[in-house]
């Protein structure tokens, strides 16, 4: 079992439209998806280049969403408005093995029936960064 690489970073922001504009103007990235509302209580937009997605900007849809609570908890001088890296998405060769390893290390792992090839490591037990494991697809 192995982590094969980083897929993208999720950055928590308070104003998603301003963040999309900043990343496109300042860094030459382009929006690869539209800003959309998710069932998890946040709005998101993927940004990248011709090689694929690099960054996801996310903003809470409500203050009581998981992301809203997380941003409020870490708000302070180091993280004005609670903004900053929230999630690191990684490609793995065996999601089930990564889940087993993380559980064995005492981490809280979340899975969803709708996403059988993904798992999430809760940020509270992982240095305030959520990890997302996604099963790598075999070469075509």
C-alpha positions as CSV (number, residue, x, y, z in Angstrom):
1,X,0.0,0.0,0.0
2,X,1.2,3.5,-0.8
3,X,0.4,7.1,-1.2
4,X,1.0,7.8,-4.9
5,X,0.8,11.6,-4.9
6,X,-1.1,14.7,-4.1
7,X,-4.2,15.3,-6.3
8,X,-5.1,18.8,-5.0
9,X,-5.3,21.1,-2.0
10,X,-8.6,22.5,-0.6
11,X,-8.3,26.1,0.7
12,X,-11.0,27.4,3.0
13,X,-12.0,31.0,2.2
14,X,-14.8,33.3,3.3
15,X,-15.5,34.8,-0.1
16,X,-15.3,32.2,-2.8
17,X,-15.8,34.6,-5.7
18,X,-12.9,36.8,-4.6
19,X,-10.7,33.7,-4.1
20,X,-11.5,32.5,-7.6
21,X,-10.6,35.9,-9.0
22,X,-7.4,36.1,-7.0
23,X,-6.2,32.6,-8.1
24,X,-7.0,33.3,-11.7
25,X,-5.5,36.8,-11.9
26,X,-2.5,36.3,-9.6
27,X,-1.4,32.8,-10.6
28,X,-2.9,32.2,-14.0
29,X,-5.1,29.3,-12.9
30,X,-8.4,28.7,-14.5
31,X,-11.7,27.6,-13.0
32,X,-12.2,24.0,-14.2
33,X,-15.6,23.7,-12.5
34,X,-18.4,26.2,-11.8
35,X,-18.9,27.4,-8.2
36,X,-21.4,25.0,-6.8
37,X,-23.2,24.2,-3.5
38,X,-22.5,20.8,-2.0
39,X,-24.5,18.5,0.2
40,X,-21.7,18.9,2.9
41,X,-22.6,22.6,3.5
42,X,-19.9,24.4,1.5
43,X,-19.5,26.0,-1.9
44,X,-16.6,24.9,-4.0
45,X,-14.7,25.6,-7.3
46,X,-11.8,23.6,-8.7
47,X,-8.9,25.6,-10.2
48,X,-6.1,24.3,-12.3
49,X,-4.2,24.3,-15.5
50,X,-4.0,22.2,-18.7
51,X,-2.6,19.3,-16.7
52,X,-5.6,19.1,-14.3
53,X,-6.9,20.4,-11.0
54,X,-4.5,21.9,-8.5
55,X,-6.6,23.8,-5.9
56,X,-10.1,23.7,-4.7
57,X,-11.4,26.8,-3.0
58,X,-14.2,26.2,-0.5
59,X,-16.4,28.5,1.6
60,X,-19.0,27.5,4.1
61,X,-22.6,27.8,3.1
62,X,-23.6,28.3,6.7
63,X,-21.7,29.0,9.9
64,X,-22.9,25.7,11.4
65,X,-21.6,23.5,8.7
66,X,-18.5,21.4,9.4
67,X,-16.3,23.8,7.4
68,X,-17.9,26.8,9.1
69,X,-17.3,25.4,12.6
70,X,-13.7,24.5,11.6
71,X,-12.9,28.0,10.3
72,X,-14.4,29.6,13.4
73,X,-12.4,27.3,15.7
74,X,-9.0,28.1,14.1
75,X,-9.8,31.8,13.5
76,X,-7.0,34.0,14.9
77,X,-3.9,36.0,14.1
78,X,-2.3,33.1,12.2
79,X,-5.5,32.4,10.3
80,X,-7.5,35.6,9.8
81,X,-11.1,34.6,9.2
82,X,-10.2,31.0,9.7
83,X,-8.9,30.8,6.1
84,X,-6.2,28.5,5.0
85,X,-5.5,24.9,3.9
86,X,-8.3,22.6,4.9
87,X,-7.8,19.4,3.0
88,X,-5.1,17.6,1.0
89,X,-6.4,15.1,-1.5
90,X,-4.2,12.2,-2.3
91,X,-4.1,9.3,-4.8
92,X,-3.5,5.9,-3.2
93,X,-3.1,2.4,-4.6
94,X,-5.3,0.8,-2.0
95,X,-7.9,2.8,-0.1
96,X,-8.9,-0.1,2.2
97,X,-5.3,-0.6,3.3
98,X,-4.9,3.2,4.0
99,X,-8.1,3.1,6.0
100,X,-6.9,0.2,8.1
101,X,-3.5,1.8,8.7
102,X,-5.1,5.1,9.7
103,X,-7.6,3.4,12.1
104,X,-4.6,1.4,13.6
105,X,-2.9,4.7,14.3
106,X,-6.0,6.0,16.2
107,X,-7.2,8.4,13.5
108,X,-10.9,9.0,12.8
109,X,-11.8,7.8,9.3
110,X,-15.0,8.7,7.5
111,X,-16.3,6.8,4.5
112,X,-19.5,7.1,2.5
113,X,-21.4,4.4,0.6
114,X,-21.8,6.9,-2.3
115,X,-17.9,7.2,-2.6
116,X,-16.6,3.6,-2.1
117,X,-13.1,4.5,-3.5
118,X,-12.6,7.5,-1.1
119,X,-12.0,8.0,2.6
120,X,-11.4,11.1,4.8
121,X,-9.2,11.5,7.8
122,X,-10.7,13.9,10.4
123,X,-8.7,17.1,10.9
124,X,-9.1,17.1,14.7
125,X,-6.7,14.2,15.1
126,X,-4.5,15.1,12.2
127,X,-2.9,18.5,12.8
128,X,-6.0,20.4,11.7
129,X,-5.7,19.1,8.1
130,X,-8.2,16.8,6.6
131,X,-6.8,14.2,4.3
132,X,-8.8,12.6,1.5
133,X,-7.7,9.3,0.0
134,X,-8.8,8.4,-3.5
135,X,-8.2,5.1,-5.1
136,X,-5.9,5.6,-8.1
137,X,-7.4,4.4,-11.4
138,X,-5.5,1.7,-13.3
139,X,-3.9,2.9,-16.5
140,X,-6.2,2.7,-19.5
